[in-house]
Amino acid sequence: MAEISAAAVKELRDLTDLPMMDCKRALTEGGGDRDKAIALLREWGKKVSIKRSENATSEGLIRVLVAEDGSAAAMVELQCESAPVAKADDFIFLADQAVKQLLNGPGAASPEELLAQPAPDAAGKTIAQVLEDVQNKIREKMVLARVLKVAGPAGAYAHHDGKTGVVLQGEGKADAILRDVAMHVAALRPLVSHPEELPAAAVQSERDRLTQEASASGKPANIVEKIVDGRMKTYFAEQGVLVHQLFAKDDSKTVSQALAEKGLKVKNFVRWVLGN
């Protein structure tokens, strides 16, 4: 039988918050193997909560999911400690369970609310229980950091590395172009959807400057106004206004024009970057 040191017992005690005698017995029966000891403690009905609360979770995944008819879209951010874990099948499964339930369930206003709901493909378990199972198996801290569900018509896109995600809401009838615009948002990183969302004072200052510049040409007021309107569109695009940006998939038209061809308008977008 392996000799169990006091240091090993203390380490397991510090890790699990369980009584010293329970920890020593588990280590003894587990031959000194800490993982076996933890498994035995669970078998004995002990509630084992591995301490990871102070660990940083700077890696993870952003997952998105859209209803087949485009009537809703969901996005979740699941964080972990290391990049390899973010690519692990169990971690991906957990993230997918969360976004699937968020989209198809009653919705959730917070991560805590979603965690309490059933995991769609893990019979009899909540998402919180699946998270605990995966966390105990992989032995890293995991945090469901953010959740978002929006009504459609909607499109969504998550970058292949899982570090950037976008949900886009439109007005009109759902169409595949909404995903394309969500991809555009991920790549070109607009700041706002519409000009009205920019600081009014800055917009007025630029319009005044352009008006003064165009008026110096001596052109009629109606021509000056048209010139200024055209230059303001360029200004809006430069300031990161989505609807005025050239569409990434076809830069012969703006995002607004591309959507209008499908009978759609932009309502809003949300862009997440992992950890921000």
C-alpha positions as CSV (number, residue, x, y, z in Angstrom):
1,M,0.0,0.0,0.0
2,A,1.3,3.4,-1.0
3,E,2.4,5.7,1.9
4,I,0.3,8.8,2.0
5,S,2.1,11.9,3.0
6,A,0.6,14.6,5.1
7,A,1.4,17.1,2.3
8,A,-0.6,15.0,-0.2
9,V,-3.6,14.9,2.1
10,K,-3.3,18.7,2.7
11,E,-3.1,19.3,-1.0
12,L,-6.3,17.3,-1.6
13,R,-8.0,19.0,1.3
14,D,-7.1,22.4,0.0
15,L,-8.3,21.5,-3.5
16,T,-11.7,20.0,-2.4
17,D,-12.5,21.6,1.0
18,L,-13.4,18.1,2.2
19,P,-12.4,16.8,5.7
20,M,-8.8,15.6,6.1
21,M,-9.9,12.0,7.1
22,D,-12.0,11.7,3.9
23,C,-9.1,12.9,1.8
24,K,-6.6,10.6,3.5
25,R,-8.9,7.6,3.0
26,A,-9.5,8.4,-0.7
27,L,-5.8,8.8,-1.3
28,T,-5.1,5.5,0.5
29,E,-7.7,3.6,-1.5
30,G,-6.6,5.3,-4.7
31,G,-2.9,4.3,-4.2
32,G,-1.8,7.9,-3.8
33,D,-3.2,8.9,-7.1
34,R,-5.0,12.3,-6.7
35,D,-7.3,11.9,-9.7
36,K,-8.4,8.4,-8.4
37,A,-8.9,9.9,-5.0
38,I,-11.2,12.6,-6.3
39,A,-13.2,10.0,-8.3
40,L,-13.6,7.9,-5.1
41,L,-14.8,10.9,-3.2
42,R,-17.4,11.5,-5.8
43,E,-18.4,7.8,-5.6
44,W,-18.8,8.2,-1.9
45,G,-21.3,11.0,-2.4
46,K,-19.0,13.7,-1.5
47,K,-19.5,17.0,-3.2
48,V,-16.2,17.8,-4.9
49,S,-15.8,21.3,-6.2
50,I,-12.2,21.8,-7.5
51,K,-10.9,25.3,-6.7
52,R,-10.3,27.3,-9.8
53,S,-12.0,30.5,-8.9
54,E,-8.9,32.7,-9.2
55,N,-7.7,31.3,-12.5
56,A,-7.9,33.6,-15.5
57,T,-10.1,32.5,-18.4
58,S,-8.6,34.3,-21.4
59,E,-9.4,31.6,-24.0
60,G,-12.6,30.0,-25.1
61,L,-15.2,30.1,-27.9
62,I,-17.9,32.3,-29.2
63,R,-20.7,30.3,-30.8
64,V,-23.6,31.5,-32.9
65,L,-26.8,29.7,-34.1
66,V,-29.6,31.0,-36.3
67,A,-33.1,29.5,-36.7
68,E,-33.6,27.8,-40.0
69,D,-36.3,30.4,-41.0
70,G,-34.1,33.3,-39.7
71,S,-36.7,34.1,-37.0
72,A,-34.1,34.3,-34.2
73,A,-30.4,34.1,-33.6
74,A,-28.3,33.3,-30.5
75,M,-24.8,33.9,-29.4
76,V,-22.8,32.6,-26.4
77,E,-19.3,33.2,-25.1
78,L,-17.8,30.2,-23.2
79,Q,-14.4,30.9,-21.6
80,C,-11.6,28.6,-20.4
81,E,-8.0,28.9,-19.3
82,S,-6.0,27.5,-22.2
83,A,-6.1,27.4,-26.0
84,P,-6.0,23.6,-26.3
85,V,-9.0,23.2,-24.1
86,A,-11.0,25.7,-26.3
87,K,-10.5,23.1,-29.2
88,A,-11.4,20.1,-27.1
89,D,-14.5,18.1,-28.2
90,D,-16.1,18.2,-24.8
91,F,-15.6,22.0,-24.5
92,I,-17.1,22.5,-28.0
93,F,-20.0,20.2,-27.1
94,L,-20.7,22.3,-24.0
95,A,-20.6,25.6,-26.0
96,D,-23.0,24.1,-28.6
97,Q,-25.4,22.9,-25.9
98,A,-25.5,26.4,-24.5
99,V,-26.2,28.2,-27.8
100,K,-28.7,25.5,-28.9
101,Q,-30.7,25.8,-25.8
102,L,-30.6,29.6,-25.9
103,L,-31.9,29.6,-29.4
104,N,-34.6,26.9,-29.1
105,G,-35.6,27.3,-25.4
106,P,-37.4,30.1,-23.7
107,G,-34.3,32.4,-23.9
108,A,-32.2,33.8,-21.0
109,A,-31.4,37.2,-19.9
110,S,-28.2,36.1,-18.1
111,P,-25.7,33.2,-18.2
112,E,-27.0,32.1,-14.8
113,E,-30.5,31.8,-16.2
114,L,-29.3,29.7,-19.1
115,L,-27.1,27.4,-17.0
116,A,-30.2,26.4,-15.0
117,Q,-32.0,25.2,-18.2
118,P,-31.8,21.7,-19.7
119,A,-29.0,20.6,-22.0
120,P,-30.7,19.6,-25.2
121,D,-28.5,16.6,-25.9
122,A,-27.6,15.5,-22.4
123,A,-30.7,13.8,-21.0
124,G,-31.6,14.7,-17.5
125,K,-28.9,17.3,-17.1
126,T,-28.8,21.0,-16.9
127,I,-26.2,23.0,-18.8
128,A,-24.6,23.8,-15.4
129,Q,-24.3,20.1,-14.8
130,V,-22.7,19.5,-18.2
131,L,-20.3,22.3,-17.5
132,E,-19.4,20.8,-14.2
133,D,-18.8,17.4,-15.8
134,V,-16.6,18.9,-18.5
135,Q,-14.7,21.1,-16.1
136,N,-14.0,18.1,-13.8
137,K,-12.9,16.0,-16.7
138,I,-10.6,18.5,-18.2
139,R,-9.6,20.2,-14.9
140,E,-9.8,23.8,-16.1
141,K,-12.0,26.6,-15.0
142,M,-14.8,27.3,-17.4
143,V,-17.2,30.3,-17.4
144,L,-20.3,31.0,-19.5
145,A,-19.5,34.7,-19.8
146,R,-22.2,36.2,-22.1
147,V,-25.4,35.1,-23.7
148,L,-27.5,36.9,-26.3
149,K,-30.7,36.1,-28.2
150,V,-32.4,38.4,-30.7
151,A,-35.6,38.2,-32.8
152,G,-35.3,38.0,-36.5
153,P,-35.0,38.5,-39.3
154,A,-31.5,37.7,-38.1
155,G,-28.1,36.5,-39.4
156,A,-25.0,35.5,-37.5
157,Y,-21.4,34.7,-38.1
158,A,-18.6,33.4,-35.9
159,H,-15.0,33.4,-37.1
160,H,-13.3,30.0,-37.6
161,D,-11.1,30.5,-34.5
162,G,-14.1,31.2,-32.3
163,K,-12.7,34.5,-31.1
164,T,-15.1,36.8,-32.9
165,G,-18.9,36.6,-33.3
166,V,-21.6,38.8,-34.8
167,V,-25.4,38.8,-34.6
168,L,-27.2,41.1,-37.0
169,Q,-30.9,42.1,-36.9
170,G,-32.6,43.3,-40.0
171,E,-36.0,44.7,-41.0
172,G,-37.8,42.8,-43.8
173,K,-37.9,39.2,-44.8
174,A,-35.1,36.8,-43.7
175,D,-32.5,36.1,-46.3
176,A,-29.0,34.6,-46.5
177,I,-27.5,38.0,-47.1
178,L,-27.9,38.7,-43.4
179,R,-25.2,36.2,-42.7
180,D,-23.0,37.9,-45.3
181,V,-23.5,41.2,-43.6
182,A,-22.7,39.7,-40.2
183,M,-19.5,38.4,-41.8
184,H,-18.8,41.9,-43.1
185,V,-19.2,43.3,-39.6
186,A,-16.7,40.7,-38.2
187,A,-14.1,41.7,-40.8
188,L,-14.6,45.5,-41.2
189,R,-15.5,46.2,-37.6
190,P,-18.0,49.1,-38.0
191,L,-18.7,51.1,-34.9
192,V,-22.5,51.8,-35.3
193,S,-25.3,50.8,-37.6
194,H,-26.7,54.2,-38.6
195,P,-25.4,57.8,-38.8
196,E,-27.8,58.9,-36.1
197,E,-25.7,56.8,-33.6
198,L,-22.7,59.0,-34.1
199,P,-22.1,62.1,-31.9
200,A,-24.5,64.8,-33.3
201,A,-22.1,67.6,-32.6
202,A,-19.3,65.9,-34.6
203,V,-21.6,65.2,-37.5
204,Q,-22.9,68.8,-37.6
205,S,-19.4,70.1,-37.5
206,E,-18.3,68.1,-40.5
207,R,-21.4,69.1,-42.4
208,D,-20.7,72.7,-41.7
209,R,-17.1,72.4,-42.8
210,L,-18.1,70.6,-46.1
211,T,-20.9,73.2,-46.7
212,Q,-18.4,76.1,-46.3
213,E,-15.9,74.3,-48.6
214,A,-18.5,73.6,-51.3
215,S,-20.1,77.0,-51.1
216,A,-16.7,78.6,-51.9
217,S,-17.0,77.3,-55.5
218,G,-19.9,79.6,-56.1
219,K,-22.3,76.8,-57.0
220,P,-26.1,77.2,-56.4
221,A,-27.3,76.2,-52.9
222,N,-29.2,73.2,-54.2
223,I,-26.0,71.9,-55.9
224,V,-24.0,72.6,-52.8
225,E,-26.4,70.6,-50.7
226,K,-26.1,67.6,-53.1
227,I,-22.3,67.8,-53.0
228,V,-22.3,67.9,-49.2
229,D,-24.8,65.0,-48.9
230,G,-22.5,62.9,-51.1
231,R,-19.4,63.7,-49.1
232,M,-21.2,63.0,-45.9
233,K,-21.8,59.5,-47.0
234,T,-18.0,59.1,-47.4
235,Y,-17.5,60.6,-44.0
236,F,-20.0,58.2,-42.5
237,A,-18.2,55.2,-44.0
238,E,-14.9,56.5,-42.7
239,Q,-16.4,56.9,-39.2
240,G,-17.5,53.2,-39.2
241,V,-21.2,53.5,-40.0
242,L,-22.2,50.1,-41.3
243,V,-24.9,51.1,-43.7
244,H,-22.5,53.4,-45.6
245,Q,-19.6,51.0,-45.8
246,L,-18.8,49.3,-49.1
247,F,-20.1,45.8,-48.9
248,A,-17.2,43.3,-48.4
249,K,-18.8,40.8,-50.7
250,D,-19.4,43.3,-53.5
251,D,-17.7,46.6,-53.1
252,S,-19.7,48.1,-56.0
253,K,-22.4,48.8,-53.6
254,T,-22.8,49.8,-49.9
255,V,-24.2,47.5,-47.3
256,S,-27.4,49.5,-47.3
257,Q,-27.8,49.1,-51.1
258,A,-27.0,45.3,-51.0
259,L,-29.7,44.8,-48.4
260,A,-32.2,47.0,-50.2
261,E,-31.9,44.7,-53.2
262,K,-33.3,41.9,-51.0
263,G,-36.0,44.2,-49.4
264,L,-34.0,44.5,-46.2
265,K,-32.6,47.1,-43.9
266,V,-30.2,47.0,-41.0
267,K,-31.8,47.3,-37.5
268,N,-28.8,46.6,-35.3
269,F,-25.7,44.4,-34.8
270,V,-23.8,43.1,-31.9
271,R,-20.1,42.2,-32.3
272,W,-18.2,40.3,-29.6
273,V,-14.5,39.7,-29.3
274,L,-13.5,36.9,-26.9
275,G,-12.7,38.4,-23.5
276,N,-13.8,41.9,-24.4
